[in-house]
Amino acid sequence: MEHHLTTYITHDTLISALGFGTQENLEAIRSYHSGITLQTDKRIADTPLLAATLSQERLQQQAEAIGVSGYPRMEQLFILTINELIRQSGQTLEDKTCGLILSTTKGNIDLLARHTEHPDEAVFLWKMAENIAGYFHAEERMHVISNACISGVSALIAGKRMIENGIYRRVIVAGGDLLSHFITSGFGSFRSLSSRPCRPYDSSRDGLNLGEACGAVLLSSEGTEEHVILSGGAVSNDANHISGPSRTGDGLYFAIRQAMQEAGTAPQDISFVNAHGTATLYNDEMESKALTLAHLEQVPVHSLKPYFGHTLGASGIIESIICMHELKQGVLFGTLGYETAGTPMPLQVYATHKAILMKHCLKTASGFGGCNAALVLSLPEYQKKGMDTPLPDVRCTREVRIENSRVYVDNKLIFHSEEPDFGTFIREVYKKQGVNNMKFYKMDDLCKLGYIAAEYLLEGKTFAPQEIGMLLANAGSSLHTDIKHQQLIDRDGDEAASPTVFVYTLPNVVSGEICIRHKIQGENSFFITKAYQPERLKEYARMVMGKGKLKYGIIGWCDLLNDTYKAEFKLLEAGRCIKG
């Protein structure tokens, strides 16, 4: 299939602290209204904190109105936003040409509190997604992306690729996250929360505010001049640190460059940049360097975090929705609270709304695990022809499997231990490899499993950082470590949260550790599925490798919960390019 198919965003909706529905949110932003207020609800934190929370009363009313009040709150939000999208568009998910992609970092994680011994099955992201997809009769066309704070942008990019390659004609992409002790205590342990409304890019910035939200868009291969086009998108990795942004900005720059190349846009074509803009010291610093590397330092930049807070897996979706309406209305929304430039590389930031000529905008995101993402949104009259990227032919050149205290390479047993305990077994394997990386002992068990599998997979291989990518999946997300984090705060309160534990409560951190070890800066994505689907991963890897002109791709399964574990990694190498 040709890859120059246009992907339109035809309908959208969102629920946040600012309102229920896109128009309520837009009206609030136009009025310089922030959803960030002092929260004293013990539901989300032991002590008061500034955050943007949505109306629980209104959520309950709307959930009751459609008969889903018995679902967990996160599932209620997803169902409400998707329902509204269906109402607007007339598109039903029973239509087998329509796919469903969900993005989230923690899903129903609030259900884990005080229930770590026997977690509710809905804590598993695949089960949450199964419940949502089941409501709409779309179980076989459901995909889940959990890629830290770039999840929403990653999901939009994935939807675009599925349409381009003829998998679906339309895709509903929805992203959501809610606040709970699990989330707030974790960010608090990093000392990253501000005691005042966040001020991105300002010299006085001192941290972020969290928020909760859910948003959904309909992507379609058919649209009109009234619809915004998703014209480019890319994902990269810093290969630098699992919790701290790169100090050079090169990882985010790689994603920006590739997204703009795909869209056929030059710096002078970009009307504005909606950046991640968390108001943490190093995130904003890194973004200023990345945008300068991309020659975008003269382009207006803004952050929407002062309105919504940082909404995690929802942020990429809801912020892209606002960007679409800015493009169509010719207005750049001001960065609330901004006063004095505070980044090492100067940026064009405005505190007030500004009318500008609109053509294209760039949306960026970054997250734990060193992941970065960028996409380009375009008005149809300014759409440019981007790069055609035929799919490469790929072949598997090495396989690694680890399970039941055994390691197999290309189905040959190369290591066997009589030790049933995973921790002891994995240390034995590590010592056998003779690798000297003391950080290995600080990783959580899931990362240790993936780390060892990658060591065997890439042994003797040489590659440039930007010519290899990685797509991993599992069923358990990071639940093994989630339980440890939840037990700490259940027992001793929010103050007991440990940053060295919390950083591993995201499944994509496995990819981050592997990227750091092997200097991998190509695309990384993490999918959640009930069972391993290697052919689905391989097909998506072909899309990723084509888009990123990658020579190598890692696909695999990496799952661990208690002493049940399995890693199955494949190394793919690109051959000749074909049309489909």
Secondary structure, 3 states (H helix, E strand, C coil): CCCCCCCEEEEEEEEECCEECHHHHHHHHHCCCCCCEEECCCCCCCCCEEEECCCHHHHHHHHHHCCCCCCCHHHHHHHHHHHHHHHHHCCCCCCCCEEEEEECCCCCHHHHCCCCCCCCHHHCHHHHHHHHHHHCCCHHHEEEECCHHHHHHHHHHHHHHHHHCCCCCEEEEEEEECCCHHHHHHHHHCCCECCCCCCCCECCCCCECEECEEEEEEEECCCCCCCEEEEEEEEEECCCCCCCCCCCCHHHHHHHHHHHHHHCCCHHHEEEEECCCCCCHHHHHHHHHHHHHCCCCCCEEECCHHHHCECHHHHHHHHHHHHHHHHHHCEECCCCCCCCECCCCCCEECCCCEECCCCEEEEEEEEHHHEEEEEEEECHHHCCCCCCCCEEEEEEEEEEEEECCEEEECCEEEEECCCCCHHHHHHHHHHHHCCCCHHHHHCCHHHHHHHHHHHHHHCCCCCCHHHEEEEEEECCCCHHHHHHHHHHHHHHCHHHCCHHHHCCCCCCHHHHHHHHHHCCCCCEEEEECCCCCHHHHHHHHHHHHHHHCCCEEEEEEEEEECCEEEEEEEEEEEEEEECC
